[in-house]
Amino acid sequence: MGRYSERTGEGPTRMPAAKSQCRISLGSMSQEIEIGLGKKARLAYALDDVAIVPSRRTRDPQDVSTSWQVDAYEFDIPVIAAPMDSVTSPATAIAMGKLGGLGVLDLEGLWTRYEDPQPLLGEIAALDSAHAIERIQQIYAEPVKPELITQRLHEIRDAGVTVAGALSPQRTQQFYSTVVDAGVDLFVIRGTAVSAEHVSQTHEPLNLKKFIYDLDVPVIVGGAANYTAALHLMRTGAAGVLVGFGGTAVSSTRTTIGVQAPLATAISDVAEARRDYMDESGGRYVQVIADGGMGDSGNFVKAFALGADAVMLGTPLARAAEAPGKGMHWGAEARHQTLPRGYRVNVGTVAPLEQILFGPSHQADGRVNFIGALRRAMASTGYVNVKDFQRCDMVVTPYAAH
């Protein structure tokens, strides 16, 4: 079983002050640290490193709005259930929709590989930690079946909620027509790192801009971790950009391939790209969606303060009584056949889905009542909606949260 931070899943990001040389640009307020004579690195912050500052004006929590809209689709809460088999099944996607959020089904997951994945979900939850990843690889070796993609999406559609499905960039060209024909409302392309300029010597890469232009469905794409990558994704015509990778509770990208992007800095960078793209495009607004690293309600709230319009949650919803993972949590990274980059972790079961989202909470640990926490923070800073809340003051805290 992997080690992870219960609060965020992110590792420490602080660098020692001793023997470091810092250069601060007053124009951009960015800070670089000299690793050695041949390499400099930018100082970046995780969500645990920052905090929200209350303002002189406050409001009652019931007077604020948590509504969110992407393209023509409106939601009561800015929460997306991550496309992970331990989080989202057709049933939990439907439940999320009825609670005012959005559930995204992993269209390369067990629900599209097996007619009845429930026994396998139970098996994965019960596996010994030492052999969990190897068995997960075996289970996910079963091919994805197009007819099951159609069946699962129809099941969600028949419940009367917004239908969203996710594919990796590698599988998008293979299955997108099946997904669109099945009647998906929102299409999600989600990977560890998704770029608008993928290069391959072995196959024709996905032309993201042409793909989105030709598709008659809003597309959310990511992850992006910096200003430049996000700006290029926005220019493809995406309706939303996912921010973050390598920081979630079940990811080991930092350990396996050395990749991580502290989420506080990443969200802020992508929010700035959104603003510049609005000026460049004549007012087109692209949704910024923070993805991963928000295991407690405090970090969930800070994601909005840093510039996110919505948040994609994994770990918090994997703790729901209805979660398919039965208290265990894993992602697509764990099933890679040659280089798994994720763990299966025990996050436990804490409450029903509705209670995790709306409370009440009976513990002060930030695991229950995420929307109540967002409302309280917005009220404490005097803002009435999420877009305005993005302007709230923040500080870099001189201590690591534990």
Phi, psi and omega in degrees: 000135186282159175267140177203161177282125179298333183282313186225341188079358181264144176281172180295145182239359183284148177244143181295141181285332184295136174061019176256148176248124185250141174233121182249125175270117183291337181289314183257351182058027175268155183233129178246144177240134180279113177287317178196184184298332184260001184208133172243153181226148179276138175282126183232158187238139172274170180297328178294343184273353184233162180212156179271142179252124177297154180254182181286343181250136176234166180221171172280137182303328182287351182267000181259157180249134176252017183291157184211147180222135171234122186055234181267004188257124183252144182225148180286331181228146183273054185234130177241127175283125186296146177283078180225138185296335178279352183245309191240119169247172173306320181294317181285331173297319177295316179299318177299316179298319181288339177271001176101002179251201181227130174253132180248122181273134174286110184277006170243014182270191184296331183291342177250005176252333185228141177298317177231095182275356185303314178300324180287324175299318177295322179295315180299320180296330185265357185295146171294139185303323185294335184243007187297311185295318180300318180289324176300317177301318180295316182296320183277002175286343176298134183294151172288137183249118182305323181294332177283328173302311180299314182299315183292318180292324176296323179299318178290318179301318182296340179277352175083022178247167178297135185257124179223137178224153183236140171231155173284159177303327183291332184256356186299313182294330182288322190241358188297324181295322175298317181295313182294318179296333179284348175096037179288144178269319179231133182251128182246127172251110188233127177213176178300311175217119181246129180239162176275356185226055178289137181241134178218141176263355185248342180206162178286115183288161178293122173276095190297319182295314178294320180300312181293322180298319183281341185274132181267037183218136176299139183242132171252130188224147178166177017262150173244150184231001178209174185302309186296313180298318181294318180299319179295322178293322178297323181290345176284347182101010179300143177282334180208153178238127175279135182245125173119145170194154176076007182241004184276167185295337185251007183261142176236029183298327178294324181281321187272317183236006174074020185251131174201149176226104178307130197286327181300312178294319182298315180298314180298319178298315182290326176297323176293322176298321178300316181296316179293324178292325176301315178295318182294322187265359181081027172113006179286125183258125178253131181290133175258121186239112178288135188229105174097161176077018182235067183282348177228164186291333178297314178289328172303311181295318182296331178301320178291318180299331180278349176131001180285144174270332180207169183227136174261117185255137174244285184307311181303322182277338174293343178276357181288149180299330181275353186300136181298335183282353176056043179091349174260154186219132177206160181235185182297333181297332184286341186263359180303135190284338183240334180216077178298137183235034180203161180254166160253121186238156178266107179261350178078173176242125187244330185188165171297158183304313182299322180289323177299322181281314191243358181080187006282157175256143179243009176226152181262043184250004176074019181261350183225146178073058179293319181289324175299321178295319178296315178300316182296317180293319177297319179294322182290339179253359172085014183259148187257345178216167187295320181299317178292325181298336177297345181268002185293156180285146177223159176230153169272121185278140183276023181212156176268133178284142181235000000 
